[in-house]
Every structure is written in C-alpha cells, then in structure tokens.
Amino acid sequence: MAAKAKGNLLDACRAALRIPAFVTDYDEEISDVIEAARAELVAGGVADAKAHDDSDGRVRLAIKVYVKANFGMDNPDSERFMKSFDAMLTSMSGDSAYSGGDAS
C-alpha cells in the first residue's frame, strides 16, 4: 500500500484552519486546542493511548474537527463542528478498538 506519509498533527490542523504553513503565529494556541481535544476524547471514553495515536485517521479527524470548532473568537460554525466532534466521540467510545483494553 502506497500510503502518503502524514504530517504532524499541528501542521494538519493549521491546514484544516486554512492557515498557510509559513504562518506559525497561532501554533501555541492550536497546540493547546489539540491537547484539549485529546483530553475530551479521553474524558469521553477513548483510551488515552488511542487519543494520542496520531497515525489513526479517526483520531486525527476528530481532533481537527475539534480544533476547527474551538479556534478563534467569533466562529459561526463552532456549534456545527462540536456536534460533529460529539458524534465522532460517541462512535469511538462505543468501539472496543478505541475504548477497550487492546486499544493501543
């Protein structure tokens, strides 16, 4: 399988927010929101090891959606993105691959 190498999650979130790669002014805030997303995943029932698995597509997508919902001040799409994140969290927490013993 010729899978494209995935960049780091900060870069992926910056791209999801449509912030050019050379603009790093917001990296600290984005990193904080990424860590908050991981904490929300764990609090919602996702195993800690899985919430920190940046190679997992579902985890990466959930974190990017959370970042899109919580980055910036006046985000008119925040509620919509949080509903999407909550749906992903519910799905992952009900999946033994994400919530159970062999999740890592």
CNS distance restraints for C-alpha pairs under 8 A (distance, minus, plus):
assign (resid   6 and name CA) (resid  55 and name CA) 7.59 0.50 0.50
assign (resid   7 and name CA) (resid  11 and name CA) 6.42 0.50 0.50
assign (resid   7 and name CA) (resid  12 and name CA) 6.55 0.50 0.50
assign (resid   8 and name CA) (resid  12 and name CA) 6.37 0.50 0.50
assign (resid   8 and name CA) (resid  54 and name CA) 7.72 0.50 0.50
assign (resid   9 and name CA) (resid  13 and name CA) 6.03 0.50 0.50
assign (resid   9 and name CA) (resid  54 and name CA) 6.78 0.50 0.50
assign (resid   9 and name CA) (resid  60 and name CA) 7.14 0.50 0.50
assign (resid  10 and name CA) (resid  14 and name CA) 6.10 0.50 0.50
assign (resid  10 and name CA) (resid  27 and name CA) 7.34 0.50 0.50
assign (resid  10 and name CA) (resid  30 and name CA) 7.06 0.50 0.50
assign (resid  10 and name CA) (resid  31 and name CA) 6.56 0.50 0.50
assign (resid  10 and name CA) (resid  34 and name CA) 7.84 0.50 0.50
assign (resid  11 and name CA) (resid  15 and name CA) 6.18 0.50 0.50
assign (resid  11 and name CA) (resid  21 and name CA) 7.06 0.50 0.50
assign (resid  12 and name CA) (resid  16 and name CA) 6.15 0.50 0.50
assign (resid  12 and name CA) (resid  64 and name CA) 7.53 0.50 0.50
assign (resid  13 and name CA) (resid  17 and name CA) 6.18 0.50 0.50
assign (resid  13 and name CA) (resid  30 and name CA) 7.42 0.50 0.50
assign (resid  13 and name CA) (resid  64 and name CA) 5.45 0.50 0.50
assign (resid  13 and name CA) (resid  67 and name CA) 6.95 0.50 0.50
assign (resid  13 and name CA) (resid  68 and name CA) 7.99 0.50 0.50
assign (resid  14 and name CA) (resid  18 and name CA) 6.36 0.50 0.50
assign (resid  14 and name CA) (resid  19 and name CA) 5.24 0.50 0.50
assign (resid  14 and name CA) (resid  20 and name CA) 7.16 0.50 0.50
assign (resid  14 and name CA) (resid  21 and name CA) 7.05 0.50 0.50
assign (resid  14 and name CA) (resid  27 and name CA) 7.89 0.50 0.50
assign (resid  14 and name CA) (resid  30 and name CA) 7.56 0.50 0.50
assign (resid  15 and name CA) (resid  19 and name CA) 5.63 0.50 0.50
assign (resid  15 and name CA) (resid  20 and name CA) 6.71 0.50 0.50
assign (resid  15 and name CA) (resid  21 and name CA) 7.18 0.50 0.50
assign (resid  16 and name CA) (resid  64 and name CA) 6.75 0.50 0.50
assign (resid  16 and name CA) (resid  68 and name CA) 7.30 0.50 0.50
assign (resid  17 and name CA) (resid  68 and name CA) 6.32 0.50 0.50
assign (resid  19 and name CA) (resid  23 and name CA) 6.63 0.50 0.50
assign (resid  26 and name CA) (resid  30 and name CA) 6.14 0.50 0.50
assign (resid  27 and name CA) (resid  31 and name CA) 5.94 0.50 0.50
assign (resid  28 and name CA) (resid  32 and name CA) 6.22 0.50 0.50
assign (resid  29 and name CA) (resid  33 and name CA) 6.32 0.50 0.50
assign (resid  29 and name CA) (resid  71 and name CA) 7.77 0.50 0.50
assign (resid  30 and name CA) (resid  34 and name CA) 6.16 0.50 0.50
assign (resid  30 and name CA) (resid  67 and name CA) 7.05 0.50 0.50
assign (resid  30 and name CA) (resid  71 and name CA) 7.04 0.50 0.50
assign (resid  31 and name CA) (resid  35 and name CA) 6.31 0.50 0.50
assign (resid  32 and name CA) (resid  36 and name CA) 6.23 0.50 0.50
assign (resid  33 and name CA) (resid  37 and name CA) 6.11 0.50 0.50
assign (resid  33 and name CA) (resid  66 and name CA) 7.76 0.50 0.50
assign (resid  33 and name CA) (resid  67 and name CA) 5.84 0.50 0.50
assign (resid  33 and name CA) (resid  70 and name CA) 7.00 0.50 0.50
assign (resid  33 and name CA) (resid  71 and name CA) 7.23 0.50 0.50
assign (resid  34 and name CA) (resid  38 and name CA) 6.35 0.50 0.50
assign (resid  34 and name CA) (resid  63 and name CA) 6.29 0.50 0.50
assign (resid  34 and name CA) (resid  64 and name CA) 7.87 0.50 0.50
assign (resid  34 and name CA) (resid  66 and name CA) 7.79 0.50 0.50
assign (resid  34 and name CA) (resid  67 and name CA) 6.40 0.50 0.50
assign (resid  35 and name CA) (resid  39 and name CA) 6.24 0.50 0.50
assign (resid  36 and name CA) (resid  40 and name CA) 6.19 0.50 0.50
assign (resid  37 and name CA) (resid  41 and name CA) 6.21 0.50 0.50
assign (resid  37 and name CA) (resid  63 and name CA) 5.63 0.50 0.50
assign (resid  37 and name CA) (resid  66 and name CA) 6.04 0.50 0.50
assign (resid  37 and name CA) (resid  67 and name CA) 7.33 0.50 0.50
assign (resid  38 and name CA) (resid  42 and name CA) 6.33 0.50 0.50
assign (resid  38 and name CA) (resid  51 and name CA) 5.52 0.50 0.50
assign (resid  38 and name CA) (resid  52 and name CA) 6.85 0.50 0.50
assign (resid  38 and name CA) (resid  63 and name CA) 7.13 0.50 0.50
assign (resid  39 and name CA) (resid  43 and name CA) 6.04 0.50 0.50
assign (resid  40 and name CA) (resid  44 and name CA) 5.92 0.50 0.50
assign (resid  41 and name CA) (resid  45 and name CA) 6.48 0.50 0.50
assign (resid  41 and name CA) (resid  46 and name CA) 5.35 0.50 0.50
assign (resid  41 and name CA) (resid  47 and name CA) 7.97 0.50 0.50
assign (resid  41 and name CA) (resid  51 and name CA) 6.16 0.50 0.50
assign (resid  41 and name CA) (resid  89 and name CA) 6.45 0.50 0.50
assign (resid  42 and name CA) (resid  46 and name CA) 4.72 0.50 0.50
assign (resid  42 and name CA) (resid  47 and name CA) 5.88 0.50 0.50
assign (resid  42 and name CA) (resid  48 and name CA) 5.60 0.50 0.50
assign (resid  42 and name CA) (resid  51 and name CA) 6.50 0.50 0.50
assign (resid  44 and name CA) (resid  89 and name CA) 6.64 0.50 0.50
assign (resid  44 and name CA) (resid  90 and name CA) 7.62 0.50 0.50
assign (resid  44 and name CA) (resid  93 and name CA) 6.66 0.50 0.50
assign (resid  45 and name CA) (resid  93 and name CA) 4.96 0.50 0.50
assign (resid  45 and name CA) (resid  99 and name CA) 5.83 0.50 0.50
assign (resid  46 and name CA) (resid  50 and name CA) 6.66 0.50 0.50
assign (resid  46 and name CA) (resid  51 and name CA) 6.30 0.50 0.50
assign (resid  46 and name CA) (resid  89 and name CA) 7.72 0.50 0.50
assign (resid  46 and name CA) (resid  92 and name CA) 6.59 0.50 0.50
assign (resid  46 and name CA) (resid  93 and name CA) 5.25 0.50 0.50
assign (resid  46 and name CA) (resid  98 and name CA) 5.37 0.50 0.50
assign (resid  46 and name CA) (resid  99 and name CA) 4.61 0.50 0.50
assign (resid  46 and name CA) (resid 100 and name CA) 7.99 0.50 0.50
assign (resid  47 and name CA) (resid  51 and name CA) 6.20 0.50 0.50
assign (resid  47 and name CA) (resid  98 and name CA) 5.95 0.50 0.50
assign (resid  47 and name CA) (resid  99 and name CA) 5.00 0.50 0.50
assign (resid  47 and name CA) (resid 100 and name CA) 6.73 0.50 0.50
assign (resid  47 and name CA) (resid 103 and name CA) 6.51 0.50 0.50
assign (resid  47 and name CA) (resid 104 and name CA) 7.91 0.50 0.50
assign (resid  48 and name CA) (resid  52 and name CA) 6.37 0.50 0.50
assign (resid  49 and name CA) (resid  53 and name CA) 6.34 0.50 0.50
assign (resid  49 and name CA) (resid 103 and name CA) 7.14 0.50 0.50
assign (resid  49 and name CA) (resid 104 and name CA) 5.50 0.50 0.50
assign (resid  50 and name CA) (resid  56 and name CA) 7.96 0.50 0.50
assign (resid  50 and name CA) (resid  59 and name CA) 7.59 0.50 0.50
assign (resid  50 and name CA) (resid  98 and name CA) 6.10 0.50 0.50
assign (resid  50 and name CA) (resid 103 and name CA) 6.02 0.50 0.50
assign (resid  50 and name CA) (resid 104 and name CA) 5.59 0.50 0.50
assign (resid  51 and name CA) (resid  59 and name CA) 6.38 0.50 0.50
assign (resid  53 and name CA) (resid  59 and name CA) 7.06 0.50 0.50
assign (resid  53 and name CA) (resid 104 and name CA) 7.88 0.50 0.50
assign (resid  54 and name CA) (resid  59 and name CA) 6.82 0.50 0.50
assign (resid  54 and name CA) (resid  60 and name CA) 6.00 0.50 0.50
assign (resid  55 and name CA) (resid  60 and name CA) 7.38 0.50 0.50
assign (resid  56 and name CA) (resid  60 and name CA) 6.21 0.50 0.50
assign (resid  57 and name CA) (resid  61 and name CA) 6.04 0.50 0.50
assign (resid  58 and name CA) (resid  62 and name CA) 6.06 0.50 0.50
assign (resid  58 and name CA) (resid  88 and name CA) 7.97 0.50 0.50
assign (resid  59 and name CA) (resid  63 and name CA) 6.14 0.50 0.50
assign (resid  60 and name CA) (resid  64 and name CA) 6.15 0.50 0.50
assign (resid  61 and name CA) (resid  65 and name CA) 6.13 0.50 0.50
assign (resid  62 and name CA) (resid  66 and name CA) 6.16 0.50 0.50
assign (resid  62 and name CA) (resid  85 and name CA) 5.73 0.50 0.50
assign (resid  62 and name CA) (resid  88 and name CA) 6.40 0.50 0.50
assign (resid  62 and name CA) (resid  89 and name CA) 7.52 0.50 0.50
assign (resid  63 and name CA) (resid  67 and name CA) 6.10 0.50 0.50
assign (resid  63 and name CA) (resid  85 and name CA) 7.98 0.50 0.50
assign (resid  64 and name CA) (resid  68 and name CA) 6.15 0.50 0.50
assign (resid  65 and name CA) (resid  69 and name CA) 6.23 0.50 0.50
assign (resid  65 and name CA) (resid  81 and name CA) 5.92 0.50 0.50
assign (resid  65 and name CA) (resid  82 and name CA) 7.42 0.50 0.50
assign (resid  65 and name CA) (resid  84 and name CA) 7.32 0.50 0.50
assign (resid  65 and name CA) (resid  85 and name CA) 6.07 0.50 0.50
assign (resid  66 and name CA) (resid  70 and name CA) 6.19 0.50 0.50
assign (resid  66 and name CA) (resid  81 and name CA) 6.75 0.50 0.50
assign (resid  66 and name CA) (resid  82 and name CA) 6.39 0.50 0.50
assign (resid  66 and name CA) (resid  85 and name CA) 5.98 0.50 0.50
assign (resid  67 and name CA) (resid  71 and name CA) 5.64 0.50 0.50
assign (resid  68 and name CA) (resid  78 and name CA) 7.20 0.50 0.50
assign (resid  68 and name CA) (resid  81 and name CA) 6.81 0.50 0.50
assign (resid  69 and name CA) (resid  75 and name CA) 7.34 0.50 0.50
assign (resid  69 and name CA) (resid  77 and name CA) 6.77 0.50 0.50
assign (resid  69 and name CA) (resid  78 and name CA) 4.16 0.50 0.50
assign (resid  69 and name CA) (resid  79 and name CA) 6.93 0.50 0.50
assign (resid  69 and name CA) (resid  80 and name CA) 7.70 0.50 0.50
assign (resid  69 and name CA) (resid  81 and name CA) 5.03 0.50 0.50
assign (resid  69 and name CA) (resid  82 and name CA) 5.78 0.50 0.50
assign (resid  70 and name CA) (resid  75 and name CA) 7.91 0.50 0.50
assign (resid  70 and name CA) (resid  78 and name CA) 6.54 0.50 0.50
assign (resid  71 and name CA) (resid  75 and name CA) 7.71 0.50 0.50
assign (resid  77 and name CA) (resid  81 and name CA) 6.25 0.50 0.50
assign (resid  78 and name CA) (resid  82 and name CA) 6.14 0.50 0.50
assign (resid  79 and name CA) (resid  83 and name CA) 6.22 0.50 0.50
assign (resid  80 and name CA) (resid  84 and name CA) 6.39 0.50 0.50
assign (resid  81 and name CA) (resid  85 and name CA) 6.15 0.50 0.50
assign (resid  82 and name CA) (resid  86 and name CA) 6.01 0.50 0.50
assign (resid  83 and name CA) (resid  87 and name CA) 6.22 0.50 0.50
assign (resid  84 and name CA) (resid  88 and name CA) 6.31 0.50 0.50
assign (resid  85 and name CA) (resid  89 and name CA) 6.07 0.50 0.50
assign (resid  86 and name CA) (resid  90 and name CA) 6.10 0.50 0.50
assign (resid  87 and name CA) (resid  91 and name CA) 6.22 0.50 0.50
assign (resid  88 and name CA) (resid  92 and name CA) 6.12 0.50 0.50
assign (resid  89 and name CA) (resid  93 and name CA) 5.93 0.50 0.50
assign (resid  90 and name CA) (resid  94 and name CA) 6.24 0.50 0.50
assign (resid  91 and name CA) (resid  95 and name CA) 6.45 0.50 0.50
assign (resid  92 and name CA) (resid  96 and name CA) 7.99 0.50 0.50
assign (resid  92 and name CA) (resid  97 and name CA) 7.96 0.50 0.50
assign (resid  92 and name CA) (resid  98 and name CA) 5.64 0.50 0.50
assign (resid  92 and name CA) (resid  99 and name CA) 7.04 0.50 0.50
assign (resid  93 and name CA) (resid  98 and name CA) 6.21 0.50 0.50
assign (resid  93 and name CA) (resid  99 and name CA) 5.28 0.50 0.50
assign (resid  94 and name CA) (resid  98 and name CA) 7.77 0.50 0.50
assign (resid  94 and name CA) (resid  99 and name CA) 6.89 0.50 0.50
assign (resid  95 and name CA) (resid  99 and name CA) 6.15 0.50 0.50
assign (resid  95 and name CA) (resid 100 and name CA) 7.89 0.50 0.50
assign (resid  96 and name CA) (resid 100 and name CA) 4.78 0.50 0.50
assign (resid  96 and name CA) (resid 101 and name CA) 7.82 0.50 0.50
assign (resid  96 and name CA) (resid 102 and name CA) 7.91 0.50 0.50
assign (resid  96 and name CA) (resid 103 and name CA) 7.12 0.50 0.50
assign (resid  97 and name CA) (resid 102 and name CA) 6.63 0.50 0.50
assign (resid  97 and name CA) (resid 103 and name CA) 4.83 0.50 0.50
assign (resid  98 and name CA) (resid 103 and name CA) 5.10 0.50 0.50
assign (resid  99 and name CA) (resid 103 and name CA) 6.35 0.50 0.50
